[in-house]
Structures are given as C-alpha cells and as structure tokens.
Amino acid sequence: MSTTIAAISTAVSSSGIGIIRISGPESMEVIDRIYRSKNGKKKIKEVSTHTIHYGYIYDKDELIDEVLVMIMKAPRTFTGEDTVEIDCHGGVFTCKKVLETVLKNGAKIAEPGEFTKRAFLNGRLDLSQAEAVMDVIQSKNEYALKSSMEQLKGSVHRAIKEIRSKLIYHIAYIESALDDPEHISLDGYAEELDSVVGDIQFQIKHLLDTAEDGKIMQEGIKTVILGKPNAGKSSLLNLMVGEEKAIVTDIAGTTRDILEEYISLHGITLRIIDTAGIRDTEDIVEKIGVNRAKQIADDADLILFVVDSSRKMDENDEMIIEMLQNKNAIVLYNKTDLESAVDIEMLQEKTGHPVIPISAKEERGIDELEEKIREMFFTGNISFNDEVYITNARHKEALREALESLNMVEKSIQMGMPEDFYSIDLMSAYENLGKITGESVGEDLVNEIFSKFCMGK
C-alpha cells in the first residue's frame, strides 16, 4: 500500500484510446515528471482534483504521445488513493511505451486486480462488491450484467449486514447476561431467540434458493443436445447459433466430438453442446464420442432430446429416454416437414417431458423452444429492484455454513442447553457471513480472489 502502482487498464490492441492507470502516494509526483502541458503553465500535480488536462508525455526529452490526463486526488477515487489516468492513443506499442515511461519514473507494475484490492483494503468496497467488479466485466447476458451491477451497488452487502447485525446483538446480549446475571435476565430468552433464529434461517434459505438462478445468470444454462444419429442435432445447433458451426450430412455418425457454443436468448445465456449421436457402434472413434456425450449429459442443466419424427423409435431412442430420468429436459419432435412415423402423444407419455414440434430444416418451432426454456428456469419476470441473487459459489458456501450453525442453535434451544452454547454457534454463523463481505477472511484468501482479476483492474 506504500508503493505507487501502474498498469494498462484497457485491452492491449489497436484501438482509438488506451488508458494507463496510476494509483498510490507518489502518483502526482510520477505524472509531474513525465507530463508537459501544451501551454506550459501550472504544474500538473498542483491542479484541482477531478480535472482533465491536455498535453504530452515525455521520456526525458523524447516525445512519447499526445494525451489527456485525468487527475483524481484521495480520498474520492476508486482506490481511495491519489489516482491518475492517462488517455493515450490506443496502439499496442504506444500504450506499452507510455506505461514504460511511467514505470521509469517511480511507479511499479500492478499485480492482477491490485487496484480493486486497494479499494477493498481502503474500505471503498466490501469483498462482495469487489468480486462484482469482475462479474460485470465477465457478464455474458443482460441478466448477469444487471445482477452484477446490483451487487456492485451493495445489494449482497446490505442483505448480509442486516443479518449480521441481528446476530451480533444477540451474541452481545447473551455474553452480557452471562457476565452480569444479577442485572440481565435470560428467563424466557430461549423462546425469543428461537423466533429470531427462525427468521434468519428463512432469510438465508431464501438467498440460497436464488443461487441456482444466480449460477444460470452468470455461467449460462449448460444445455446438451442428445439424439440418435441423423436426428437433426447438428442442424438444430447451427440454427440456434445462427451459423454453420457443425457439419451436417446424411451420413450417420458425422459428429464424432463435442461442439460447444454460447448463445443468448431473451437475455439468458445457453452454453449449448452438440454431441455424437447415441447408438451402439463398433467404430472406436465414434464410440469415444458417444461415451463423452453420456458423461456430459450427466452434468447438464438441460437436455434437448432431438427425435427424428420421420423414423420409428428404436433401442437408441430408448437408451436416451433412460438418460432423461430426473433431468430437466425438453423433447424436440424434429422433421415435422416430413411424414410422421412417431405418435407425439405417445412420445410425451413415454418421456414424461414437454414435447415441442420443430423443423430444424424449415426453422420452425424455435420460438416455442426458447419460451419453454425461459419458463423452466425463471418463473415470472426477474426484478432487480429489491431481489438479491447469489451468483458467487464462495458466497453460497458461506451461507450454507452459516445456516448449519443456526441449525445447531435451534437444536441447542430444543434440547434446553445452556445459553453459552447458543453464543458459540451464533458467532460461527456471524463469522461465516463475514466471509462474504470480507470482514472475516484471511490475507491468503483475499490474495487468491484478486489474483483472478484482469491486469489493470
């Protein structure tokens, strides 16, 4: 924290503008050594905060680039430190040359995520908000972006802070009563605490219930396309992606390996995977592809079972139907442009999953498929005004551990255990929730979290 750091904060590529960010106690001295204004008046380190200045970056007497320099003085900055941003031309060589000049004149190269880490350590953000910064950058769809922005604004922080304030009140009350039983009575307190614990358990369970939707928002729905050879799986993938990603032929077994693409529908991301046709085969390569398809289907969030309605169902279809048990699945009654050989009502009864008639060739039925996927994973319209969604696996685990501690408090109350037992488990819940906001985490975990950030952020 005593050093001044710098890094390129934009993508290193040919572009209109590149940004070099400097943060730390010597930021103003560093920029003063390399910046020259067009009119040569006031020194840059003496200008007012939150102002922008036009001039040039020099390495001693060598002109490096024409720039705009933004001066932001502590504490009203992202990191809470003196910060300078240099807007230069966006060429790869230019950005690197400007950064090199900054480093020559007193700054050190920033580690991945070090700017955001300093914002956290200086109290500008809590840990959940800091993690949301990276989630915003990595958002793949509208829902993920909105959820990440709400977390950045403090939605998770506020929810956790409210629960922790209740817990610490009762921890303090119990400890005070145990230290001073003459003035603070615990008579009837177990019943009051039981009610409070029940309310907090409900709040945490509600947050945990949002974690599945949160995972889908952030990572997308892992969607696996299954079907026997030539059922139309690859044609469906190409149609949903909007381009020819998979080879389509009349030869059975054309798809041997796994094809994976991300698509967005109605703001939801699908991580869609085309697989080898499921069938018994003696071809070694095709057999490997079939086995991979079965393994991926086991971990899928959603299976799209493509049925060739122009051919009678066989043992390969039966094999796939067995794989659909206890899975989220949609059956696609494909090739409706041809004469039907499969009864659609029988198919729905046999699979126990919704059946949607489609024609991948004539591009029919895709709107109905998209709407069915939305219905299956999101009930009603998602509102980000007052709903908190848990999208981070680390947060989910901390909530789960906090809930287990509260369950122990509940058991202790039911068993009539002494009040100090309540205090131990209440404190455990309090500490686990503190892992989310960063109030109960060690330096190693903090370093690990920020090491996953991109350079310059």
N, C-alpha and C positions, 0 to 999 in steps of 0.2 A: 504493500500500500504506500510505501515511501518512495517508490520509483514512479517515473513517468513512462507510460506505455503508448505504443502507436501501432496501427495496422491499417491495411486497406479494407474498407468496410463495404465495398461493392464488388460484384463479380469481376474477376480479373479477365477481361475480354475486351474486344474492340467495341466501344460504346461512346455515347455522347459525353458522359460525365463519369468521373471516378471520384470517390471520396476517401480521403485518408483521415482517420480519426486519431486524435492525441488526447490523453487524459492523465492527470496527475499533478503534483505540486509544482513541477517545472514547466508545465505546458506553455505558459505565457513567455517564459524565457526562451524556450525552444523555437516558437514561432517568430519571436522577435529577431532571432539570429539569422533567419532564412527568408523573411518576408520583406519586400520593399513595395511601398505604395506607389501609385502612378505619379502622385504629386510630391511624394517625399516629405509629407508633413509629420503629424504626430506619430510617435512610435506605437506599433500595434498592441503592445502589452498595456498601454495606457488608455486605450479606447474604452468606451462604455460596454457593459455586458450585453449580450444578446443583440449584437450588431454584425453586419456583413460588410466586408471591405474588399475592394477590387485592387489587384496588384500583381506582383510577380514573386515566384520562388527562385531564389538564387542559392547555388552551392559555391560559397565564396564569391568569385566574380563571374561564375558561369550561370547564365540564364537557363533555368530548367523548364518553367512553364508559366503561362498566364493563368491566374487563379482568382477564385473568390474565397475569402477566409471568413469563417463564422466564429466569433468569439463568445464563449459562454462561461461565465465565472461561477464558482461554487457559491452557495450550495444548490442553486436552481439549474441543475444539469441532470442528465440521465444517471451518471455515476455518482453524483454528489460532489465531484471534484472539478477543478478548473478543466475545461474541455475546449478543444479547438478542432474544427472540421475544415479541411482544405478541399474545395471543389476544383479539381483539375480536369484536363481533357482525359477522356476515358481509354486511351490506348494502353495496351499491356505494358509496353516499355515506359511510357510516361508515368503511369501510376507507380511502378516499381522505382523509377528514378526519384520521384518526389519522396516516397517512403524512405528510400536510401538516404536522402538528404536530411530528413527528419531524424533518422537514427544516428547519423553522424554528429548531430548537434544536441545530443543529450537524452534522447528517448531510447527505450528498449522495446524490442518487438513483443507484442501482446501474445499471450497464450490463447488457445481457443476459448471463447466465452468469457475472457477476463474482464471486459467492460461490464457485462451483465453481472458477473461475480462481484465486482466492486460496488455496483448499485445495490446488490443484496447485502454485502457487508457494511455498507454505509446507511442501511435502513431505508433506502429508496424503494425497494421491493421486498416482499417476502419470498420464500423459496417457490411457492406455488405460482406466483406471478412471474418470477424469473423463468421457470420452466415453460410458462405460457408464451414467453417471447419466442422460444424456439418452435413451439407448436404453431404459432402464427406463421412463421417462415415456412414451415413444412406442410401447411394446410393444403389438402387436395381437393376440397369442395366447400360449398357455401356454408354447410352446417359446421364443419370443422373450424372454419375461419371465425364464424360468429361465436362459437363456444370458446375458442381460444381468446378472442377479444374480451369476452365477459370475464374469463379467468384473469386476464391481464389487468382488467379494471378492478379485480378483487372479489369476484363472486365466491370463489372457494375460500379465500381468506376470511371473508365475513361469516360464512357458514361455520367454519371451524372455530373462529374466535368466539362466536356466540356459545357454542357447545362447551368450549374450554372454560369460559367464564363461569358457567354453571358448575362445572366440576370443581374448579379451584375454590369456589365459595363453600361448597360442602366439605371439601378436604380441610379447609381452614377452620370451619365450624367444628368438625369432629376433633381436630387436633387441639383447638382451644378448649373444648369441653373436657377432653381427657386431661389437659394441663390444669384446668381450673373447675373441677366438678362442683364446687360449692356455689359458683355463680352462674354456670351454664349447664342446664339440664339436658340430658339426652332421653328423657322419658317420652315415649311415643315417637321418637325421632325416626326409628326404623321404618314406620309406615309412611312418613313424609318422604324419606329418601327413596323408598321403593317406587313411589309415584314419579319422582324426579328421574330416576334411572330408567323407568319405563318410557318416559317422554324422550329421553336422549337416545335410547335404543331405537325408538321409532325413527328419529331424525337420521341416525347413522344408517339404518336399514334402507331408508329412502334414498340416501346418497349412493349406497352400494347398488341399489336397484337401477340407478341411472348408468352404472359403469358399463353395462353391455351396450347400451345405446351410445355411450361415450366412445367405446372401442370402435364401434362401427363408423361413427363420425370421423374419428381420427385416422383409422387404418383402412377403412373400407370393408365391404362385405366380401369375405373370401368365398367366391362363387365358382363351383366346379361343374363343368358340363360333362354329363355322362350319357352313354348310349352305345348300342352295338355299332359295328362298322357300317358306314354309309347311311346312318340315320339322319345326318344333316348337322352334326355338331359343329364342324368347321365352318359351314355356311352360316350358321347362327352366330358364331364368333365374329366372322367378317361383317355380318350385318350390324351387330351391336357396336363394334368398334368403328365401323364406317369406312373401312379399307380392307384390301386383300392381305390379311396377316397370315392366314392359314391356307395351305394348298388344298384345293378341292378337286377331286377326280371321282370317276365311277369305280375306281379300283378299291376294294375293301382293304383296310389296314394302312391307308396312306399316312395318317397321323401316327407317328411312332413315339414321339417325345412329347413333353409338356410345353404348351404355348401359353404365355401369361401376358395379359394386358390390363391396364386400368382404364375404366370408362366412367363417365359421370352421367347420372340420370336424376333429374329433379333435385339436384343438389346433393345426391348420395353417390359415393364412390363405390364401384364394384371392382374388386380385384378378381377378374374373370379368367378362368383357367380351362383351356381346351385339353382334353386327354385322349389317349389312344382308345379306339373302340373296344368295348369289353366283350371278349369272346375267348373260348378255348382255342389255342393256336400252338403249332409246333415251331413257328418261326421264333428264333431265340431273341432277336431284337424286339419284335412286336410283343413277345411275352414280357420282356422287361418293362415296356411301356404300359402294358395292362396292369402289372403289379404296382407300378408307380401311381397309376390312376386310382387304384383301390386305396393306397396309402393316403393320398391327398384327399380323397373323398371322406376318409375317417375324420379329418380335422376341419372339414369345410363348415362355414356358417350357413351356406345354402347350396343345395344341389339342384341343377336343372337337368332333368331326365328327358332326353330327346327320344321320342318314339316315332319310328317310321310307320305312319298310319297306312301306307300302301302295301305293307308286308305283314303277314301274320306274326304274332309274337312267338318267340321261341325260348329255348333254355337260356340264351344270353340275356334276354329281357328279364326273365325270372331271376337271374343272378343279380341284376341291378336292383330289382324291386326289393330283394332281401337287404341290400345295402342301404335302402332308404329308411329302414326302421329306426324310429327315434331320432330322425333328422328333419331339419327344415328343408322341404323340397317342393318343387313345382314340376309337374309333368307337362311336357310340351308335345302336343299331338301334331306332329310335323307332317309336311307334304299334303296339306289339305287341298292342293291344286290337282292331286291325283285321286283315282278311285280308292275309296276306303276299304281296308281289309281288317280293321280293328274297331270293335264297338267301343265308343267313347265312354258310355255309361259303365260298361264292364271294367274299363281301364281305371276309372275313378274309384270304383268299388274295390278293385284289386289292390291298388296302391295306397288308398286312404289319403291321398294328397290332391290338392286342386289341379285340374286339368285345363289347359288353355290351348285351343286350336290355333295353329300358326302355319304359315308357309314361308320358310326362310327364302325360298326362290322368288316368291312374289312379294316379299316384305310385308306380310300381313300378320297381325296378332302381337306385334312387338309393343305397341302402346299398352295393351291389356297386361302383358307380362311386366312392364315397368311399373304399372299401377299396383299390381299384385305384390311385387317386391316391396314397394313402399308400405303397403298395408301390413305386410308381415312383420316388418322391422320397426315401424313407427306408427303408433296408434294416435290418430289425430294429427293436428299441426303442432310442431315443436315451437314453443315460445321461449325466447331467451331473456325475457324481461325480468322474470322472477324465479326461473328454474336454474338450478345448478347441476351441471353434468360432470361426472368424474370421468376424465379421459386418460388419466395417467395411471399406469399399473402400480407405481410406487405408492400413490395416494390410496388406491384400492386396498393394497396390502395393509397400510397403516390403519385404515378404517376397520378392516376385518379384525386386526389385533385389538383395537380399542373396543370393538363390540364384544370380543371374547372376555376382556377384562370386566366389562359391565355385566356380562352374564355371570361372572364369578361373584360380583357384588350382589346380584339378585339371589344367587344360591345361598350366600352367607346370611342374607336377611331372612330367607325362608327357614334356614337351619338355626336361627337365633344366635349366631356367632357374635363375639364381642365387637364393639364398634371399630377397634383398630384394624380389624380385617377389612372393613369397608374402605378405610382410608388407603390401605396398600393397593387395592385393585382400582380404586378411583384415580390414584396417582398414576398407575400404569396406563390407564385409558388416556389420562391427560398428557402423558409423555408421548404416547403413540400418535395422538393427534398433532402434537407439536412437531413431529417429523414432517408433516405435510407443509407447514408454514416455515419450517427451518429453525424453530426455537428449541428443538430437541435433537439436533443432528451433530455428528462429529465432523471434524475437518476433512477426513478421508472421503466421506460421502459427498460433502459439498464439492470437493475437487473432482470426484468422479462424475457428478452431474454436469458440471460446467465443462469438463473435458469433451463432452459430446456436442458442444455448441460449435458453430462455424467460426472461423477466424474473423476477427473484426467485429464480433457481436458479443 
